[in-house]
Amino acid sequence: MTTSADINQTLDLIKIKFYNEWLYTAHIYDEGDSEMHKTMTTRVVSQYIDPLNIPKDAAILDLGSGPGYFLDEMKSRGYTNLTGVSLTPDDNRIARDKGHTIKEYDLSFLPQAQGYYDESVDFIFLRHALEHSPYPIFTLMEYNRVLRQGSKIYIEVPAPDCERKHEYNLNHYSVLGSNQLAALLQRCGFDVDKFENLEFEISMPSSESGGEPVILQEKYFCIVATKARPLDIK
């Protein structure tokens, strides 16, 4: 006995594919070189990553790698197994021109066909990337899957309700508060080691001041977490 396919189930799958592709074609843009982000990356690597004493041959992923500032820092420290992941063409070109390995994957779904098996990664650097995920709990579940037990992840995201109104950036879908971020990490099998505020001033041109620069207050969350337990999904 054969049964016909449920057309509604098929349409639901097509909708998911369409929505996902629409997000990545309509809302992805290159960051380009930024002295501010380069300087900030140098700072956070020194403050948060160096103290972790990650082995030099560790499998390290920079998810949302942009022009490759984190990869630059780690390569200069003698790390040998570095991969950047990004879907922004011009940023990828800049990073590849520096000699970095860059893969073009969806940040939330790392392909097993390309070697991203369960517990195959030693460290994830996720700076200003999680806020781009339309489904951050899926994203964190995927990082739990690929990280080895006891491995670390660094997450840096803009805090909500900043003067720059990050929520209105074109591809910011998940600008979450501190309690929500901590809760999602806990649900996804991570223990939070550090959850700190990074606050500073930034000068930006403003349409309200006729294009003249104004000083705005910025606040980021800087998080170091450990994969404490795998997801037990039956």
C-alpha positions as CSV (number, residue, x, y, z in Angstrom):
1,M,0.0,0.0,0.0
2,T,1.4,3.4,-0.9
3,T,0.5,6.7,0.4
4,S,0.7,10.1,-1.3
5,A,3.0,12.8,0.0
6,D,1.4,15.3,2.3
7,I,1.6,18.5,0.2
8,N,1.3,20.7,3.3
9,Q,4.4,19.1,4.8
10,T,6.3,19.7,1.6
11,L,5.2,23.3,1.5
12,D,6.3,23.8,5.1
13,L,9.8,22.6,4.3
14,I,9.9,24.9,1.2
15,K,8.8,27.8,3.4
16,I,11.7,27.2,5.9
17,K,14.2,27.0,3.0
18,F,12.8,30.2,1.4
19,Y,12.8,32.2,4.7
20,N,16.4,31.1,5.4
21,E,17.7,32.0,1.9
22,W,15.8,35.3,2.0
23,L,17.6,36.2,5.2
24,Y,21.0,35.4,3.8
25,T,20.5,37.1,0.5
26,A,18.6,40.2,1.6
27,H,20.3,41.0,4.9
28,I,24.0,39.9,4.7
29,Y,26.5,42.7,4.1
30,D,30.3,43.1,4.3
31,E,31.7,44.9,7.3
32,G,35.0,45.8,5.6
33,D,38.1,46.9,7.4
34,S,37.4,48.6,10.8
35,E,40.1,50.0,13.0
36,M,37.7,49.9,15.9
37,H,36.9,46.2,15.6
38,K,40.6,45.3,14.9
39,T,41.6,47.1,18.1
40,M,38.7,45.6,20.1
41,T,39.6,42.1,18.8
42,T,43.2,42.5,20.0
43,R,41.9,43.6,23.3
44,V,39.5,40.7,23.9
45,V,42.1,38.1,22.7
46,S,44.6,39.4,25.3
47,Q,41.9,39.7,28.0
48,Y,39.8,36.6,27.5
49,I,41.5,34.1,25.1
50,D,45.2,34.1,26.1
51,P,44.4,33.1,29.7
52,L,42.6,29.9,28.4
53,N,46.0,28.5,27.3
54,I,44.5,26.7,24.3
55,P,46.9,24.2,22.8
56,K,48.6,25.5,19.6
57,D,47.2,22.6,17.5
58,A,43.6,22.9,18.7
59,A,40.8,23.0,16.1
60,I,39.6,26.6,16.4
61,L,36.6,28.1,14.6
62,D,36.1,31.8,14.1
63,L,32.4,32.0,13.3
64,G,31.5,35.3,11.6
65,S,35.2,35.9,10.9
66,G,34.8,39.1,8.9
67,P,38.2,40.4,7.6
68,G,40.0,38.0,9.8
69,Y,41.2,40.0,12.8
70,F,40.9,37.1,15.3
71,L,42.6,34.8,12.8
72,D,45.4,37.3,12.5
73,E,45.9,37.4,16.3
74,M,45.9,33.6,16.7
75,K,48.2,33.0,13.7
76,S,50.7,35.5,15.2
77,R,50.6,33.4,18.4
78,G,51.5,30.2,16.5
79,Y,48.1,28.5,16.2
80,T,48.0,26.1,13.3
81,N,44.5,24.8,12.9
82,L,42.4,27.9,12.3
83,T,39.2,28.2,10.2
84,G,37.1,31.3,9.6
85,V,33.4,30.9,8.7
86,S,31.5,33.7,6.9
87,L,29.1,34.4,4.1
88,T,30.3,37.9,3.3
89,P,32.2,37.8,0.0
90,D,34.4,40.9,0.3
91,D,35.4,40.2,3.9
92,N,36.2,36.6,2.9
93,R,38.5,37.9,0.1
94,I,40.3,40.1,2.6
95,A,40.8,37.2,5.0
96,R,41.9,34.8,2.2
97,D,44.4,37.3,0.9
98,K,46.0,37.2,4.3
99,G,46.4,33.4,3.9
100,H,43.5,32.3,6.2
101,T,41.3,29.3,5.6
102,I,37.7,30.6,5.1
103,K,34.6,28.5,4.7
104,E,31.2,29.7,3.6
105,Y,28.7,28.0,5.9
106,D,25.5,29.0,7.6
107,L,26.8,29.9,11.1
108,S,24.0,27.8,12.7
109,F,24.5,24.6,10.8
110,L,28.1,23.3,10.3
111,P,28.1,20.5,7.7
112,Q,29.0,17.0,8.9
113,A,29.9,16.2,5.3
114,Q,32.8,18.7,5.6
115,G,34.1,17.1,8.8
116,Y,32.1,18.9,11.5
117,Y,31.2,15.7,13.4
118,D,30.1,15.6,17.0
119,E,32.8,16.8,19.3
120,S,35.3,17.7,16.6
121,V,36.1,21.3,17.6
122,D,38.3,22.5,20.5
123,F,37.3,26.2,20.7
124,I,34.8,28.6,19.1
125,F,35.3,32.4,18.8
126,L,31.9,34.0,18.2
127,R,32.4,37.8,18.3
128,H,29.4,39.9,17.1
129,A,27.8,36.9,15.3
130,L,25.1,35.4,17.6
131,E,22.9,38.5,17.2
132,H,22.8,37.7,13.5
133,S,21.1,34.3,14.1
134,P,17.3,34.2,13.6
135,Y,17.2,31.1,15.9
136,P,20.0,31.5,18.6
137,I,19.0,28.4,20.6
138,F,19.5,26.3,17.4
139,T,22.8,28.0,16.9
140,L,24.0,27.2,20.4
141,M,22.7,23.6,20.2
142,E,24.9,23.2,17.1
143,Y,28.0,24.6,18.9
144,N,27.3,22.2,21.8
145,R,27.2,19.4,19.2
146,V,30.6,20.2,17.5
147,L,32.5,21.2,20.7
148,R,34.4,18.6,22.6
149,Q,33.4,18.0,26.2
150,G,35.0,20.6,28.4
151,S,35.9,22.9,25.5
152,K,35.3,26.7,25.6
153,I,33.4,29.2,23.6
154,Y,33.8,33.0,23.6
155,I,30.7,35.0,22.8
156,E,30.6,38.8,22.4
157,V,27.4,40.6,21.4
158,P,25.9,44.1,21.7
159,A,23.7,44.6,24.7
160,P,20.1,45.6,24.1
161,D,18.9,49.2,24.3
162,C,22.2,50.9,23.5
163,E,22.2,54.4,22.0
164,R,23.2,53.0,18.6
165,K,20.0,50.9,18.6
166,H,21.6,47.7,17.4
167,E,18.1,46.1,17.2
168,Y,17.5,48.1,14.0
169,N,20.6,46.9,12.2
170,L,19.7,45.2,9.0
171,N,20.7,41.7,10.0
172,H,20.4,41.9,13.8
173,Y,17.7,39.4,14.8
174,S,18.6,38.5,18.3
175,V,19.9,41.3,20.5
176,L,19.3,39.5,23.8
177,G,19.5,40.6,27.4
178,S,21.9,39.1,29.9
179,N,19.4,36.8,31.6
180,Q,18.1,35.4,28.3
181,L,21.7,34.8,27.0
182,A,22.7,33.0,30.3
183,A,19.5,31.0,30.2
184,L,20.0,29.9,26.6
185,L,23.6,28.8,27.3
186,Q,22.4,26.8,30.3
187,R,19.7,25.1,28.3
188,C,22.2,24.2,25.6
189,G,24.6,22.5,28.0
190,F,27.1,25.3,28.8
191,D,28.3,26.6,32.1
192,V,29.1,30.3,32.1
193,D,32.6,31.0,33.4
194,K,32.6,34.8,32.8
195,F,29.8,37.2,31.9
196,E,31.1,40.7,31.8
197,N,30.1,44.1,30.5
198,L,32.4,46.0,28.1
199,E,31.4,49.7,28.0
200,F,33.0,52.5,26.0
201,E,32.3,55.6,24.0
202,I,32.2,55.7,20.2
203,S,32.1,58.7,17.8
204,M,29.6,58.3,15.0
205,P,28.2,60.7,12.4
206,S,24.5,61.5,13.1
207,S,21.8,62.6,10.6
208,E,20.3,64.6,13.5
209,S,23.4,66.7,13.8
210,G,23.8,67.2,10.0
211,G,26.3,64.5,9.6
212,E,28.6,65.8,12.4
213,P,30.0,63.1,14.7
214,V,28.4,62.6,18.1
215,I,29.6,60.6,21.1
216,L,27.5,57.5,21.9
217,Q,27.7,55.0,24.7
218,E,28.3,51.4,23.7
219,K,27.8,48.3,25.8
220,Y,28.8,44.7,24.8
221,F,28.5,41.4,26.7
222,C,31.7,39.4,26.8
223,I,31.1,35.7,27.7
224,V,33.3,32.7,28.3
225,A,31.5,29.4,28.6
226,T,32.4,25.8,28.9
227,K,30.6,22.8,27.3
228,A,29.6,21.0,30.5
229,R,27.3,18.4,29.1
230,P,26.1,17.2,25.7
231,L,22.5,17.6,24.6
232,D,20.5,14.6,25.5
233,I,18.0,14.5,22.7
234,K,16.2,11.2,22.2
